[in-house]
Amino acid sequence: MMSFSNQYIGDVASVTTALSWSIAVILFQSIGYKYRVLAFNLFKNTAAIVFFGVTLVVLGETSIPNMSARDWGIITFSGVLGVALGDILFISSLNKIGASMQAIVDCLYSPMVLVMAYFLFSEVLSPIDLLGGFLVLSGIFVVGFERGGEGSAKSAKFVGIVFGVLSQFFTILAVLISRDVFQKEYSLVWLTFYRFFFGNITLIIYILVSRQKGHFKEAFELFKTFDLRAWASSFFGPFLATILWFTGFKYTMAGKAAIYNQLSTVFIILLSTWFLKEKLSFRKVLAVALGITGAVLVSWN
């Protein structure tokens, strides 16, 4: 049975994942989308690998883990699904339907985790957990369907929505299939480092095959100019949020971790109001209230 201390670690890590990722998103927005998404994705993944490498050296974990061929295979497959395929589908979806509609598609994250965790691990959440998850999702839908903004429902395309759903599916599958490996006594930093490394190699191969070599030059320019916001977004997003994300799934139920992760939308609303000076509408206030209430219900149960 999972101990209280481990449960507490998992809960805190999952909430902090949402906060860390939200900070990264705000930094992405502050950059102003002046870089092509694929090139920036290549940069942030490579920067994350640098952060992982430095962390391994600082922690003195320079020895490669003695894992079985099966475990190496699972982590490699997870990197291909999540870091490479999931990101490519997400980028394709974002380009077709816009950010606002993509945010609505992202609301599938929690329920998809709940369903997949049930079939993979036979996890069943309590009625209170489900109520908390429903409140979090309700808050996200309240702000997601707010009128105006980029990528409204009128401009949504069926293919883009399908790509968005598939992106969610592969990203979730990537973390769930590797959860058993992460729950072993291997270094969490090593596992995430290798996962990003192989996923990034796959992304590079994709760029080469699709003959979009200009993205390499643009990614190199990002390293050359040393854009502090770009590096910070890579630190809080693919580096820190990923470590916290897997820590949450390691120490708590997948369904609970997903509900906490979904709070990123609430945090983004608050951070964008404080730092980007975006208007705090009634819908946004309601979304924050529903999200916090849902998280409290889950954490107390």
C-alpha positions, 0 to 999 in steps of 0.5 A: 500500500502506498504510504502517506508520505509518498502520496503527499510527494505525488500530490505536491509534485503533480500540482507543482508540475502544473505551476511549472508548466504554466510559467513556461507557457507564460514565457512562451507567450512573452517571447511573442511567437517570433520563432517557428514552432518546430525550430523552437521545439527543437531548441527547447528539447535540446536545452532541456537535455543540457539541463538534465546533463548538468543535473546528472553531473551535479548529483554525481549520477554519471553512471548509466543505469543498469536497466534491463533491455525491456526497460530501455525499450519502454523508455525509448518507445515513451520518448518517441511517443511523447517527445517526438510524435506527441509534439509533432501532432500538437504542432500540427493541431495548433497550426490548424485550429489555433490556441483557443480551440487547442485549449478546449481539446486539451480538456480531454487530458484528465478524462483520457488519463482516467479511462486509460489508467482504468484499462492499464492499471485497473485504477478506480477513483472515488466519487469525491475524486471524480467530483473534484475532477469534474469541477476542474474540467468545468472551470477549464471549459468555462474559460475555454468557451469564452468568446473572442480570441485566437482560433475560435470554434468557427475556424476549427478544422476536423483534421486539426481536432483529430491531431489534437486528440491523437496528441493527447492520446500519445502523450498520455500513453507515453507516460502511462506505459513507462510508469512501472519503469519510473517506479523502480529504483532508477534515477528519475533524472537519468530516465527523463534525460534518456527519454528526451535524448531519444525523442529529440533524435526522432524529431531531428530525423523527422525534420531531415526526412520532411526536408525542413532543414531551415529549422536547424538554422533557426534553432541554432540562432536561438542558442547563439543569441542566448535568449534568456526567456527561451532558456527559462521556458525550457527550464520550467517546461520540458526540464522541471515540469517533466521531472515533476510530472513523472514524480507525480505519476510515480507516487500517486494514482494516475487519475489524481495526478492528471486532475492536479496537472489540469490545474495548469489552465487555472495557473495560466489564467492567474499568471497571464493576468499578473504578468501579461496584464490580460483582463480578468473576466468573470468567466476566468474568476469562475474558472479559477474558483472551480479549479481550486475547489476541485483540487481541494476535494481531490487532495482531502480525499 
